[in-house]
Amino acid sequence: MKEVQRGFSLVELSVVLLIIGLLLGAMLAPLSAQLDSRRLAETRSGLAQAQEALLGYLLINNRLPCPSVATLAETAAGAGVEDSSRDASGQCALKEGGLPWVTLGVPQLDAWGRRLNYRVTAAFTKRDTGAQCGDKAYSKPCFTLPTAGDIDLKGLSGAALVSNVPAVVISVGANGLGAYLPDGSRYSSTSNADEQENGDGDTVFVSRNADENFDDQVVWLPTTTIMSKLVTTGKLP
C-alpha cells in the first residue's frame, strides 16, 4: 500500500506565510503609531518643562540665559552650559544655539534623541555689574517694562502668529532634519521652507500643525508672562 505523504505544499506554505505577514503588519502599524504618539507627547512635555525652567531662571537671575554652544559634544567641557561670551553692553554674544540644559537643569534631548534649539532676545540676557542689574546678586533685571522681544512667529502660509517674544525653544521633530545630536554633529538640513525658517539663524520662526513635510515643535515665552511675573515678585515696578 502506497504511503500517503503529509505536509504543506509550497503554495500552501506561501499562503500561510502571507497571512502571518499581514497579521504582523496589522499589529505593528498600531504599535508604531502608539510609539510616535508617545514620543510626541514626551517632547511636548519636555518643551513645557523648558519653558518653566527658563521662567524660573529669569526670576532667580533677573535675566534669561544665553544659549549653549550646540556643536559641543556632551562629554566636552562647557557642554549644556550657557555660553559666557558677552558684548560690550553685557548682553549675550551668542543669541541662538542649544538650550543650556545643564544651566537650566532639564533633559538634554527630545524624545527622538536630539537636542532642543533655543533663541533669545539679547536685551533680556543683559548683566551689568555697574548698574547692579541682571544677576541673582541684584534685585532687578536690566530691562524694563517697555522692553520688547525681537522674535516673531508665523503660522501656516506665513500668517502672523505672535510678535516680539523674548525667547523660543524648538524641537525639530521626528524627521530630525537640521537637529544637533549629543556628539555635537548635525543632521542634514531640511528642504521644507518652514523648517528652514526655524534653523536659519534669524528672528522669525514658524509654528503650525504638522504635516508630511513639517513636524517641528515650537514653544515661546510671551513678554506679558515675563513682565507679569516680575511685577508680581516686585522686581519691576
N, C-alpha and C positions, 0 to 999 in steps of 0.2 A: 504494500500500500504506500502510495506516494505521500511523503510528509508535507504538510501544509506550512509554508513559511509565514511567520507573523512579524509585524513591524510596520513602520511608516514608509511609504514611498517617498521619493524626493519631492514630488509635487505636494503630498500631504504635509511633509515636514516644512516646506516653504510656506504653506498656508498658515501652519501653526506659528512659525517664527514671525510672519507678517502680523498676525493677530496680537502676539506678545508685544511686538514693536509698537503697534497702535495703542495698546493699553498703557505701555510705559510712557509713550508720548503724551497721552491724555493725562497721566498722573504728573509728569514732570512740568507741563505747562503751568498748572496752577501753583506748583511749588516755586517755580521761577518768578511768577507774578507776586507771590507772597514775599519772596526774598527782596524783590525790587521795592515793594511797598514798605517793608520793614526798614530797608536802607534809607529810603526817602524820609520816613518818619524820624529815624535816628539823626539824620543830617539836619532836619528842621529843628529838632531838639537841641542839637549842638550849636546851631546858629542862634537860637534863642538864648542859650547859655552864654554865648559870646557877647550878645547884646547886654545882658545883665552884668557880665564881668566888666565890660567897658564902662558902663554907667557907675558901677561900684568903684572902679579905679579912678574915675573922674571925681567922685565925691571925696575920696581919700586923698588924692594927689593934686586936686584942683586943676587938672588938665587931662586930656586924653593921651594915651601912649603913642609913641612913634611906632611905625611898622617894624617888624623884624626883617632881616635880610633873607629872602626866600631861597636863595641859592646856596645857603649853608647846609651841609649835611647835619642830621640831627645829633651826630656824635661830635661835631665841631664846637669849639669854644664860641659862646655867644649865640648859638642856635636857639631860636624861640624867644630870645630876649630883645626888647625894643632897641632899635639902633640908637646909639648915643650921639650921633653926629647932629650938630645944630648950626644954624646960620647965625649971623651977627646979631639978629634980633632975639635969639633964644628959641626959635621955632625949629621943629624937626626938619632936617635937610632931606630926609627920605620920607616921602608922603604916601607912597604906595609900595606894598611888599606883602610879606606874610603876616597873618595875625600873630602877635607876640604871645604864644601860648604859655611860655614859661613865666613871663611877666604877669600875665592875667590868671594863671593857674587853671587853664582849661585844656581839654584834649587838643592834640596837635592836628588830628586828621578828621575828615568827614567819614561817612560810613563806607566809602569806596577806597579809603586808604590814601587820600590826597589832602594836601594842606589847604587851609582856608586862606583866601586873599583878603587884604584889608587896605582901605584907602581912607585917609583922614585929612581934614582941612587944617592947614598949618597953624592958623590963628588959635585953634583950640588945643594946641600942644605947647604953647609958649611957656617957658620958665624963665623968670627974671629975678635974680637974687638982689639986684639993686632996688627994684620996685617991690620986692618981697611978695611975689605972687607966682602961682603956677607950680607949687611944690607942697608936699604934705607938711613941711616945716612952717608954712604960712597959712593964713586963714582965708585966702581968696584966690580965684583964678586971675589970670592976666586979661582975659577977655571980659566983655561987659554984655549987658542985656541986648543992645543993638547988634552985637556981632552975629553975622550970618555965616552959615557954611557955604562952601563953593561947589558942592556936589549936586548934580541934577540926575533924576531918574526918569526914564521913559518906559512906556508900556508898548503894547502891540502897535506896529506901524509907526513908531516914533511919537505916539501921543504922550503929552506931558503927564507925568505921574505925581512927582513931588520935586520941589526945588529947594536949593540952599540947605541941604542937610550936612552936618559936620562929619559923618563917618558912615562907611558901608562895609559889610563883610560878605564875601562871596564864596560859595561852593560851585565849582564848575560842573557838578552833577555826574551822572553815570558815565557819560562818554569820555570824561577826563581830559578833553582837549584843552590844552593850554595850562594844565594843572602842574603845580610843583609837587614833587614826591619827597619822601623822608630823606633821601640821599642828596637832595638839592637839585637834582636834574628836573627837566621839564618835558612834559609831553608835547608833541607837535601841536601847532596852533590849529584852530578851527577855521573852516571856510564860511561859517554862518556869520552874517553881518552883525546880528545882535550879540552873539557870543564874542565876536571880535571886539565889540564895543566895551565889553566887560573886562578886557585884558589889554587894552591899547595904551594904558598909562595916562589917559586924560581924566576929566572930572565928570564925564557922562557915563551912566550905566543903564542897563535895561533889566527890568523885572516884569515878567509876564508868565502866562501859563505855558507849561512845557508842551512841545510837540516833537515830531520825529527829528527835527534839526536843532532844537533848543531845549536844554534841560538845566541851565544854570539856576541856582537859587540865591537870592539876594535879600539881605536884611539891612536896615539902616537905623541910625539914632536920630530921631527928629530933634530939631533945635528946641521946639516947645517942651519936649520932655526934659531935656538937659536944663533949660532955664528954670523950669518949674521946680525941679529937684534942688537946684542951687539956691533959689529963693526960699524954698521951704526950710532948708537947712541953715539959712542965714548967711550963706557965702556970697550972695549977691543981693543988692537992695531991690 
